[in-house]
Amino acid sequence: FTGRTVLITGASRGIGKAIALRLAKAGASIVVAAKTAVPHPKLPGTIYTAAEEIEKVITIIIPNQAGGRALPVVLDVRDEVNVQECVKQAVKRFGGIDILINNASAISLTGTTKTDMKRYDLMHSVNTRGTFMMSKACIPHLREGKNPHILNISPPLLMDTQWFAPHVAYTMSKYGMSMCVLGMHEELRSQGIAVNALWPLTAIWTSAMEMLAGDKGAAGSRSPEIMADAAYAILTKESKQYTGKFAIDEEVLRAEGVSDFEKYTMVKNAPLVPDFFIPSIKYHKQFN
């Protein structure tokens, strides 16, 4: 990834930051794009602390690196002017964009009557509209990129009522991200830009998950590093060949020859909890 620039939304913590660190270890320049510029009272990490971690990783891997390969940018993916300015800053600093990772997401696991319209609008503005708008803004630069990829952190499109009935608003917003993959991968195929989705097989333990599930959820979860390693594997693939996939993290890594997944487990020997939107899995209600 040396010489390639990766723009990651929602990169101040969790899966986004884990992917940023993984790609930084491979030499990538990282645009840490997220809304958190000042510490959140309940969620650790800002774009600046994430950028500092990335810089340290790059310095260790590349001792003679002078720094400056992580660019923190305050980003609200709902704001079109802000999105355009973020992309402009990325191109100005690093000369272009080779990879876009649409990771920023809002969640509310609530039924129809319990979902207020402010929360509905937030999920659709961040998840679906934000993904579309970030992709639109980056595509002109991805056309000139090296092995260009768009990777959405979104699920397979399973038209099963069990994934809609408990939280229809959230499901629609996440499926909107996946529908971007469905349409854009074919639209951009002739331009050599890959568009794929990546989703975890199991619950992933992040600070946001801790807010939702409390301290008991870690026992059934894996660490964000499994998503980071799977993203790395996808983004190394030839963009003209590997596109339009709805990939699952463990399946991606098994195809790469990985067989030991214990290192990703938060609590050893604890039964893993499947994530939402996994084929052949029955809905689980531990977060409701």
FENZIPE-V194647 format. One record per backbone hydrogen bond with DSSP energy under -0.5 kcal/mol. NH is the residue of the N-H (numbers start at 0). CO is the residue of the C=O. Records with the same first field share a line. If there is no record, write none. Layout:
# FENZIPE-V194647
NH=CO, CO
This chain:
# FENZIPE-V194647
2=26
3=0
5=28
6=98
7=5, 30
8=100
9=32
10=7, 32
12=9
15=12
16=12
17=13
18=14
19=15
20=16
21=17
22=18
23=19
24=20
25=21
26=23
27=22
28=3
29=68
30=5
31=29, 70
32=7, 30
33=31, 72
36=34
39=42
43=41
46=35
49=45
50=46
51=47
52=48
53=49
54=50
55=51
56=52
57=53
58=54
59=55
60=56
61=57
62=60
64=61
70=29
71=69
72=31
74=33
76=74
78=75
79=77
82=78
83=79
84=80
85=81
86=82
87=83
88=84
89=85
90=86
91=87
92=88
93=89
94=90
95=89
97=4
98=4
99=148
100=6
101=99, 150
102=100
109=107
114=110, 111
115=113
119=115
120=116
121=117
122=118
123=119
124=120
125=121
126=122
127=122
128=123
129=124
130=126
131=127
132=128
133=129
134=130
135=131
136=132
137=133
138=134
139=135
140=137
141=137
142=138
143=140
144=141
146=144
148=97
149=193
150=99
151=195
152=101
153=151, 197
155=276
157=155
158=156
159=157
162=159
163=159, 160
164=160
166=163
170=166
171=167
172=168
173=169
174=170
175=171
176=172
177=173
178=174
179=175
180=176
181=177
182=178
183=179
184=180
186=182
187=183
188=185
190=187
191=188
192=187
193=147, 191
195=149
196=244
197=151
198=246
202=219, 272
204=221
205=203
209=205
210=206
211=207
212=208
213=209
215=212
216=213
218=215
219=216
220=217
221=202
222=263
225=222
226=223
227=223
228=224
229=225
230=226
231=227
232=228
233=229
234=230
235=231
236=233
240=237
241=237
242=240
243=194
246=196, 244
248=198
251=247
252=248
253=249
254=250
255=251
256=253
257=252
260=258
263=260
264=261
265=220
269=266
272=219
273=271
274=200
277=274
278=276
280=277
287=284
